[in-house]
Structure formats: structure tokens, C-alpha cells
Amino acid sequence: MDQAKELLEMPRAFMKDGRQFITRCSKPDRREFLRIGQAVGMGFLIMGVIGYVVKLIHIPVNNILVGGA
């Protein structure tokens, strides 16, 4: 009986915490939204450059190791 109450209490506590979190959150204003977009864009750009450089280095090294058929 006590375990059943405990199992039912967990989702209730989760829902309560979730509601509190949502009520505290606020939508970003235009400036903050643009800043977040810029940060994400720069991250994509940097990761793309890193991937491109790794690919450029990997292809010749792979050909040397494998022997280029």
C-alpha cells in the first residue's frame, strides 16, 4: 500500500516541478533570439570547417596507408 502511494507520488512531483519550470521560463526577446541564432550558426560553421580539414587530412593519409588502388 505504501509503495503504491510512493509510485503515484513520483509522477505528481514531476508534473509539479515541470509546471514550476514552465511558469518561470520566458520567451526570448528579439535581441536574445538573434544572439542564440548567431551562436548556433557559428557553431555549425566551426564544426563544418573542422570536418572539412579532417577530411582533407584523412584522404591523403588514407591513400598512403592503403596504397591507393
N, C-alpha and C positions, 0 to 999 in steps of 0.2 A: 504494500500500500504506500509506504513511504517512498519507495523507488519510483512508483508511478507519478507521484507528485513532483519528484525531482526531475523526471523526464519531461513532464509538462511545463515545468518552470524554465527550462533551458530555452525553448523557442520564445517564450514570453519575454525573457530577459533580452534575448537577441533582437526581437522586434522593438522593444523599448529603447535599446541602445541605437538601433537603426533610425528610429523616429527622431531621437535627440540629435543625431548626426545630421540628418537631412534638414532639420529646422535651423541648425547653426550655420549650415552652408549657405553661401550666397552666389548668385551668378556673377561671373567676372564682368567688369565694365569693358568698354571698347579697347582702352589702352592696355589693360591687363591681358585681354584676349589676343591682341596683336603681339604682345611680348611673348606669350606662350607659343603662338604660331611661329614667330621668328626663332625661338629656341628649338622647337621641333624641326623646323626647316634646316637650321644649321646642323642639327644632329644627323639628319638624313644626308646632308651634303658631306659632312665629315666622314660618316660611315661609308658612303659611296666612294669617296676618294681613297680611303684606307683599303676598301675591297679592290678597287682598280689597281692600286700599287701592288697589293699582294698578288693579284693575278698577273701583273706584268713581271714580277719577280719569279713567280711559280712556273710559268710556261718555259722560259729558257732553262731553268734548273731542272725541270722535269725532263726536258729533251736531252739534257746532258746525262742525267742519271739513267734514263730508259734507253737512250741510244737512237732516238728519232727514226722510226721505221720508215 
